[in-house]
């Protein structure tokens, strides 16, 4: 009953109140822990969110989604190692583009060159998302691969023409007619973009259709 009341509540504080009561009455209620953690995450209470997600056992039906949000919460809290572990848990079970992308973001924050490989896997799974191309472009600039970076940024702009960050970075590599070459290290002022949407159901539907 408290779980349902939490789902129907209109404010975050009310949701927290009901979900906390639900898990107090039933500590092994993974769906309630998941919703409690997501509510905390929405409030930017990242430590509390992580603690809630970690209450969900790996054998639960919502363990993958819980680990996805655990990865986001840990990243926001600055615990990149735990964030990487959480995303790797998910991708080992479902090769979701958003998880590969987020692994790339974490790797970039940790200064790991494998970030480019993670972004390429994300693009292979979902080439239509402009953020994945933007992220790969930023990482390639940091790796001094300007030609490939420019190509990825052009694709990002084709997908999202009003992306001012992608345009600024592309102009720093390939200035518009009559302009001068900018400073490629401008990529340092931009951060790779996390994907905060978990689309397991959409992935499973796509896989079923392909099969």
C-alpha positions in Angstrom: 0.0 0.0 0.0 2.8 2.5 0.9 4.6 1.6 -2.4 1.4 2.5 -4.4 0.9 5.6 -2.3 4.5 6.6 -3.2 3.8 6.0 -6.9 0.7 8.2 -6.7 2.3 11.0 -4.6 2.8 14.4 -6.2 5.8 15.6 -4.3 9.2 14.1 -3.8 9.0 14.4 0.0 5.7 12.5 0.1 7.2 9.8 -2.2 10.2 9.4 0.1 8.0 9.1 3.1 5.9 6.3 1.6 8.8 4.4 0.0 10.7 4.5 3.3 7.8 3.1 5.1 7.4 0.4 2.4 11.0 -0.8 2.8 10.7 -0.6 6.6 7.8 -2.9 6.5 9.3 -5.1 3.8 13.1 -4.7 3.6 13.3 -7.2 0.8 11.0 -5.2 -1.5 13.4 -4.3 -4.5 10.9 -2.2 -6.4 10.3 0.1 -3.4 14.1 0.5 -2.9 14.5 1.3 -6.6 11.8 4.0 -6.5 13.2 5.4 -3.2 16.6 5.6 -4.8 15.3 7.3 -8.0 13.4 9.8 -5.9 16.6 10.6 -3.9 18.5 10.8 -7.2 15.9 13.4 -8.5 16.5 15.4 -5.3 20.3 15.2 -5.9 20.8 13.3 -2.7 23.3 11.1 -4.3 24.7 9.3 -1.2 21.2 8.4 -0.1 20.3 7.3 -3.6 23.3 5.0 -3.8 22.6 3.5 -0.4 19.0 2.7 -1.6 20.2 1.1 -4.9 22.8 -1.0 -3.1 19.9 -2.6 -1.0 18.7 -4.4 -4.2 20.1 -7.9 -4.6 21.8 -8.8 -8.0 19.2 -11.5 -8.5 16.3 -9.0 -8.5 14.2 -8.3 -11.6 15.2 -4.6 -11.3 18.9 -5.2 -10.5 20.0 -3.9 -13.9 18.1 -0.6 -13.6 19.2 -0.2 -10.0 22.9 -0.6 -11.1 22.3 1.9 -13.9 21.1 4.5 -11.5 23.8 3.5 -9.0 26.3 4.3 -11.7 24.7 7.7 -12.2 24.6 8.5 -8.5 28.1 7.4 -7.9 29.3 9.5 -10.8 27.5 12.6 -9.5 29.0 11.9 -6.1 32.5 11.7 -7.6 33.0 8.0 -6.9 34.1 7.1 -10.5 35.4 3.6 -9.6 32.0 2.6 -8.1 30.3 4.2 -11.1 32.3 2.2 -13.5 31.6 -1.1 -11.6 27.9 -0.4 -11.6 27.8 0.3 -15.4 29.9 -2.8 -16.1 27.4 -4.9 -14.1 24.7 -3.7 -16.5 26.5 -4.0 -19.8 27.7 -7.5 -18.9 24.0 -8.5 -19.0 22.6 -6.1 -21.6 24.7 -4.3 -24.2 22.7 -1.1 -24.0 24.1 1.9 -25.9 23.4 4.3 -23.0 25.5 2.1 -20.7 28.5 2.0 -23.1 28.2 5.7 -23.4 28.3 6.2 -19.6 31.2 3.9 -19.3 33.0 6.1 -21.8 32.1 9.2 -19.8 33.5 7.6 -16.6 36.6 6.4 -18.4 37.2 10.0 -19.7 36.9 11.4 -16.2 39.5 8.9 -15.1 41.8 9.8 -17.9 41.5 6.4 -19.6 42.1 6.1 -23.3 39.5 3.3 -23.6 36.8 6.0 -23.4 36.9 6.2 -27.3 36.2 2.5 -27.5 33.2 2.7 -25.2 31.8 5.6 -27.3 32.3 3.7 -30.5 30.4 0.7 -29.0 27.6 3.1 -28.0 27.4 4.4 -31.6 27.4 0.9 -33.0 24.3 0.1 -30.9 22.6 3.5 -31.6 24.2 5.6 -34.3 21.3 8.1 -34.3 22.1 9.6 -30.9 24.0 12.9 -31.4 25.5 12.9 -27.9 27.4 9.7 -28.6 29.1 11.3 -31.6 29.7 14.5 -29.6 31.3 12.5 -26.8 33.5 10.6 -29.2 34.5 13.8 -30.9 35.6 15.4 -27.6 37.6 12.3 -26.6 39.3 12.1 -30.0 40.4 15.8 -29.7 41.9 14.9 -26.4 43.7 12.0 -28.1 44.9 14.4 -30.8 42.9 12.7 -33.6 41.5 15.9 -35.1 40.3 14.4 -38.4 38.1 11.8 -36.8 37.0 14.2 -34.2 35.8 16.6 -36.9 33.9 13.8 -38.6 32.1 12.8 -35.4 31.2 16.4 -34.6 29.7 16.9 -38.1 27.6 13.9 -37.5 26.5 15.2 -34.2 25.5 18.5 -35.8 23.6 16.7 -38.6 21.6 15.0 -35.9 21.2 18.2 -33.8 21.9 21.4 -35.8 21.4 23.7 -32.8 24.1 22.0 -30.7 26.3 25.1 -30.0 29.0 23.1 -28.1 29.5 20.8 -31.1 29.6 23.7 -33.5 32.2 25.6 -31.3 34.4 22.5 -31.1 34.1 21.8 -34.9 34.9 25.4 -35.7 38.0 25.1 -33.5 39.2 22.3 -35.7 37.9 23.4 -39.1 37.2 27.1 -39.1 34.4 28.5 -41.3 35.3 30.1 -44.6 37.4 33.2 -43.9 38.0 32.3 -40.3 41.2 31.2 -38.5 41.9 27.9 -36.8 40.8 27.9 -33.2 42.5 26.1 -30.3 41.7 22.4 -30.4 42.4 22.0 -26.6 39.1 23.9 -26.2 37.7 20.4 -25.7 39.0 20.6 -22.2 36.3 23.1 -21.4 33.6 20.6 -22.4 32.5 17.4 -20.6 31.3 14.3 -22.3 27.6 13.8 -21.8 25.9 11.2 -19.7 22.8 9.4 -20.8 20.3 9.4 -17.9 17.6 7.4 -19.7 17.4 3.6 -19.0 15.7 1.9 -22.0 15.8 -1.8 -21.2 12.3 -2.4 -22.5 12.9 -0.7 -25.8 16.1 -2.7 -26.2 14.4 -6.0 -25.6 11.6 -5.1 -28.0 14.2 -4.2 -30.7 16.1 -7.4 -30.1 12.9 -9.4 -30.4 12.0 -7.7 -33.7 15.5 -8.4 -35.1 15.3 -12.0 -34.1 
